[in-house]
Every structure is written in C-alpha cells, then in structure tokens.
Amino acid sequence: MSTPTRTGTSVSMTVNGEQVDRHVDPRRTLSDFLRRDCGATGVHLGCEHGVCGACTVLLDGRTARSCCTLAVQAQGADITTVEGMADGAELHPLQEAFWKHHGLQCGFCTPGILLTVQELLADNPDPSDEEIREGISGNICRCTGYQFIVDAVRDAAAVLRGEKATEAE
C-alpha cells in the first residue's frame, strides 16, 4: 500500500495583522483561502470573474479581486479584509459612515466597496462626488442606488481628514 503524498504549496502571508502559514492546492483562489482557511467570511463571492467587486480585498494596500487571484500569488503579502478594518469593537470611520448614512442594505457588496473606498481615500483624501462614483464604479450594488454610499464616503473622508468628529466622539 502506498503512502499518500501531500500535494500543494506552502503559503505564508499576513491576514488582518495575523501571520498565516498554510499548505494549499496551487489552484485555490485567494477568496476561498481567506474564507475557508482564515475565517474571513466578509470576502464575498458574486460573479467569480472579477466583475462585481464583492471579493475585493487589499493586497499590500492596493485593491485586488480575490476571486481572480490565487492564494499562492499572495505569498508574503499583507492582506486586509473587511474584518481587518475595525479596531476591535471600534468601527473604522468608513464603516461608521456607511451605517450612519444607510450606505448598505443587504450588505453583500459592502465589504468590497469599503475596501475599494479605503484605497480611494488613501490616494485622494478629498474626492468629489464624481471621483467617488468613478472610484466605486467597479463595485456592483443592486440595492442602494449608490447615493447613500457617496454620502457616506464624503462624510468618512471629512472624518479621516480630521475636519469632523465621529459619532462615537
């Protein structure tokens, strides 16, 4: 009787500030790895073609479609999912603004939009409504009509620039 061999590849990355070392099938997507191996169930799978944006994560600070990225491609990377945005029980200003402005309804698209906007505001801390709409144009939301999302981003941007206090303050 032959001994089963272990196929796959070892990967090592930081996910939401925690070091993760696993052995994975080389064909496993980053989204499946994050959801199944790391418990980051805020990474949603919509189209599985990179079109809808529900699987968006930050990979070394830049947005990436985790359904189109292999886990092995994230070797050594720093990954942030929506679970990594909050500071313990304290919501990130973007999360708080989405709650305050009703920028989410069913919530399926929200994690991807939040991470997309986090990158947008890192690059442009004071975007116009047009720039916000363009920034989130790769994320599909079937519920909100986007205006409340734009309002939330504008509000969070002011908080992040230090021009406005959060609700908690």
Backbone hydrogen bonds in HBPLUS format (Angstrom, degrees):
<---DONOR---> <-ACCEPTOR-->    atom                        ^
c    i                          cat <-CA-CA->   ^        H-A-AA   ^      H-
h    n   atom  resd res      DA  || num        DHA   H-A  angle D-A-AA Bond
n    s   type  num  typ     dist DA aas  dist angle  dist       angle   num
A0009-THR N   A0024-VAL O   2.72 MM  15  5.37 160.9  1.76 156.5 160.6     1
A0024-VAL N   A0009-THR O   2.76 MM  15  5.37 168.3  1.77 156.7 154.4     2
A0011-VAL N   A0022-ARG O   2.75 MM  11  5.46 163.8  1.78 161.2 165.7     3
A0022-ARG N   A0011-VAL O   2.94 MM  11  5.46 156.6  2.00 150.8 158.5     4
A0076-GLY N   A0012-SER O   2.64 MM  64  5.64 165.8  1.66 169.8 170.0     5
A0013-MET N   A0020-VAL O   2.92 MM   7  5.39 157.1  1.97 152.1 159.7     6
A0020-VAL N   A0013-MET O   2.71 MM   7  5.39 161.1  1.74 173.3 179.2     7
A0014-THR N   A0077-ALA O   2.94 MM  63  6.31 170.2  1.95 163.2 166.4     8
A0079-ILE N   A0014-THR O   2.68 MM  65  5.93 177.9  1.68 169.7 168.9     9
A0015-VAL N   A0018-GLU O   2.79 MM   3  5.25 160.8  1.83 155.1 152.0    10
A0018-GLU N   A0015-VAL O   3.04 MM   3  5.25 166.5  2.06 113.2 117.0    11
A0016-ASN N   A0079-ILE O   2.86 MM  63  6.18 171.1  1.86 163.8 164.9    12
A0028-ARG N   A0025-ASP O   2.97 MM   3  5.45 170.8  1.98 124.3 127.0    13
A0071-ALA N   A0028-ARG O   2.96 MM  43  6.04 172.2  1.96 154.7 155.4    14
A0033-PHE N   A0029-THR O   2.97 MM   4  6.21 160.6  2.01 149.6 155.7    15
A0030-LEU N   A0069-THR O   2.65 MM  39  5.54 163.8  1.67 158.2 153.6    16
A0034-LEU N   A0030-LEU O   2.81 MM   4  5.98 165.5  1.83 155.0 158.3    17
A0031-SER N   A0066-SER O   2.97 MM  35  4.71 144.5  2.10 125.0 117.2    18
A0035-ARG N   A0031-SER O   2.96 MM   4  6.10 165.2  1.99 150.9 155.1    19
A0036-ARG N   A0032-ASP O   2.80 MM   4  5.70 165.2  1.82 150.4 155.1    20
A0037-ASP N   A0033-PHE O   2.84 MM   4  5.12 142.1  1.99 128.5 141.0    21
A0040-ALA N   A0034-LEU O   2.88 MM   6  5.34 159.5  1.92 147.8 141.2    22
A0041-THR N   A0039-GLY O   3.01 MM   2  5.60 130.8  2.26 104.4  90.2    23
A0043-VAL N   A0040-ALA O   3.23 MM   3  6.12 168.3  2.24 120.9 123.9    24
A0140-ILE N   A0052-CYS O   2.85 MM  88  5.07 162.7  1.88 143.9 146.9    25
A0056-THR N   A0053-GLY O   3.21 MM   3  5.36 164.4  2.23 115.4 116.0    26
A0066-SER N   A0055-CYS O   3.35 MM  11  5.44 160.4  2.39 118.2 121.1    27
A0057-VAL N   A0064-ALA O   3.01 MM   7  5.52 156.9  2.07 154.2 161.5    28
A0064-ALA N   A0057-VAL O   2.85 MM   7  5.52 140.9  2.00 156.4 162.0    29
A0058-LEU N   A0080-THR O   2.96 MM  22  4.97 174.4  1.96 150.9 152.7    30
A0080-THR N   A0058-LEU O   2.84 MM  22  4.97 153.9  1.91 142.9 149.5    31
A0059-LEU N   A0062-ARG O   2.72 MM   3  5.30 167.1  1.74 156.2 152.6    32
A0062-ARG N   A0059-LEU O   3.21 MM   3  5.30 167.5  2.22 108.1 111.7    33
A0060-ASP N   A0078-ASP O   2.74 MM  18  4.92 173.6  1.74 152.1 153.7    34
A0068-CYS N   A0065-ARG O   3.14 MM   3  5.65 152.3  2.22 112.4 120.1    35
A0073-GLN N   A0070-LEU O   2.94 MM   3  5.24 140.5  2.10 106.0 117.6    36
A0074-ALA N   A0071-ALA O   3.02 MM   3  5.38 153.2  2.09 109.0 117.4    37
A0075-GLN N   A0072-VAL O   3.35 MM   3  5.39 158.1  2.40 106.8 107.4    38
A0077-ALA N   A0074-ALA O   2.87 MM   3  5.18 163.2  1.90 138.6 138.3    39
A0084-GLY N   A0081-THR O   2.85 MM   3  5.39 151.3  1.93 115.5 124.4    40
A0085-MET N   A0082-VAL O   3.19 MM   3  5.38 169.2  2.20 110.6 113.5    41
A0087-ASP N   A0090-GLU O   2.86 MM   3  5.14 154.1  1.93 165.6 162.0    42
A0090-GLU N   A0087-ASP O   3.09 MM   3  5.14 154.5  2.16 127.3 123.4    43
A0095-GLN N   A0092-HIS O   2.92 MM   3  5.22 114.2  2.36 107.8 123.8    44
A0096-GLU N   A0092-HIS O   2.95 MM   4  6.25 163.9  1.97 161.9 167.3    45
A0097-ALA N   A0093-PRO O   2.92 MM   4  6.01 156.4  1.98 141.4 147.9    46
A0098-PHE N   A0094-LEU O   2.93 MM   4  6.15 156.1  1.98 149.6 155.8    47
A0099-TRP N   A0095-GLN O   3.06 MM   4  6.31 155.1  2.13 146.8 153.2    48
A0100-LYS N   A0096-GLU O   2.85 MM   4  6.08 166.1  1.87 152.8 156.9    49
A0101-HIS N   A0097-ALA O   2.87 MM   4  5.90 162.3  1.90 151.4 155.1    50
A0103-GLY N   A0098-PHE O   2.77 MM   5  4.45 155.7  1.83 138.0 142.9    51
A0102-HIS N   A0099-TRP O   3.38 MM   3  5.23 163.0  2.41 100.9 105.5    52
A0113-ILE N   A0109-CYS O   3.11 MM   4  6.30 158.5  2.16 153.9 160.3    53
A0114-LEU N   A0110-THR O   2.81 MM   4  5.96 167.1  1.83 163.6 166.6    54
A0115-LEU N   A0111-PRO O   3.15 MM   4  6.39 161.9  2.18 149.0 152.7    55
A0116-THR N   A0112-GLY O   2.98 MM   4  6.11 150.3  2.07 141.2 150.2    56
A0117-VAL N   A0113-ILE O   2.83 MM   4  6.03 162.0  1.86 157.3 161.5    57
A0118-GLN N   A0114-LEU O   2.88 MM   4  6.08 145.1  2.00 141.0 151.4    58
A0119-GLU N   A0115-LEU O   3.17 MM   4  6.41 156.5  2.23 142.6 146.8    59
A0120-LEU N   A0116-THR O   2.99 MM   4  6.29 158.3  2.04 144.3 151.2    60
A0121-LEU N   A0117-VAL O   2.84 MM   4  6.03 167.6  1.85 157.3 158.3    61
A0122-ALA N   A0118-GLN O   3.07 MM   4  6.22 138.4  2.25 136.9 148.1    62
A0122-ALA N   A0119-GLU O   3.15 MM   3  5.04 124.7  2.47  93.1 107.8    63
A0123-ASP N   A0119-GLU O   3.07 MM   4  6.36 146.9  2.19 149.0 157.1    64
A0123-ASP N   A0120-LEU O   3.16 MM   3  5.27 124.6  2.48  96.5 110.0    65
A0124-ASN N   A0120-LEU O   2.74 MM   4  5.87 146.5  1.85 148.1 159.5    66
A0132-ILE N   A0128-SER O   2.89 MM   4  6.21 150.5  1.98 151.5 160.3    67
A0133-ARG N   A0129-ASP O   2.90 MM   4  6.15 167.0  1.91 153.2 156.3    68
A0134-GLU N   A0130-GLU O   2.91 MM   4  6.13 156.1  1.97 146.4 153.4    69
A0135-GLY N   A0131-GLU O   2.84 MM   4  5.91 151.2  1.92 137.9 146.5    70
A0136-ILE N   A0132-ILE O   2.99 MM   4  6.29 146.0  2.11 153.2 161.0    71
A0137-SER N   A0134-GLU O   3.22 MM   3  5.03 158.9  2.27  99.8 105.8    72
A0139-ASN N   A0136-ILE O   2.94 MM   3  5.48 161.8  1.97 125.8 127.2    73
A0149-ILE N   A0146-TYR O   3.04 MM   3  5.03 122.3  2.38  97.4 112.9    74
A0150-VAL N   A0146-TYR O   2.96 MM   4  6.27 158.7  2.01 158.5 163.8    75
A0151-ASP N   A0147-GLN O   2.92 MM   4  6.21 160.3  1.96 150.7 156.3    76
A0152-ALA N   A0148-PHE O   2.95 MM   4  6.09 154.4  2.01 139.0 145.9    77
A0153-VAL N   A0149-ILE O   2.90 MM   4  6.18 158.7  1.95 153.4 158.9    78
A0154-ARG N   A0150-VAL O   2.96 MM   4  6.15 164.9  1.98 153.2 157.2    79
A0155-ASP N   A0151-ASP O   3.02 MM   4  6.22 159.7  2.06 147.5 152.9    80
A0156-ALA N   A0152-ALA O   2.87 MM   4  6.06 167.3  1.88 153.5 157.1    81
A0157-ALA N   A0153-VAL O   2.84 MM   4  5.94 155.4  1.90 149.7 156.7    82
A0158-ALA N   A0154-ARG O   3.23 MM   4  6.50 152.4  2.31 141.9 147.9    83
A0159-VAL N   A0155-ASP O   3.13 MM   4  6.51 154.0  2.20 147.4 154.7    84
A0160-LEU N   A0156-ALA O   2.82 MM   4  6.07 166.7  1.84 157.5 160.8    85
A0161-ARG N   A0157-ALA O   2.93 MM   4  6.10 137.8  2.11 141.5 152.8    86
A0163-GLU N   A0158-ALA O   2.89 MM   5  5.21 148.4  1.99 167.5 160.7    87
A0162-GLY N   A0159-VAL O   2.91 MM   3  5.05 151.3  1.99 104.1 113.5    88
A0169-GLU N   A0166-THR O   3.15 MM   3  5.39 141.9  2.30 102.8 113.1    89
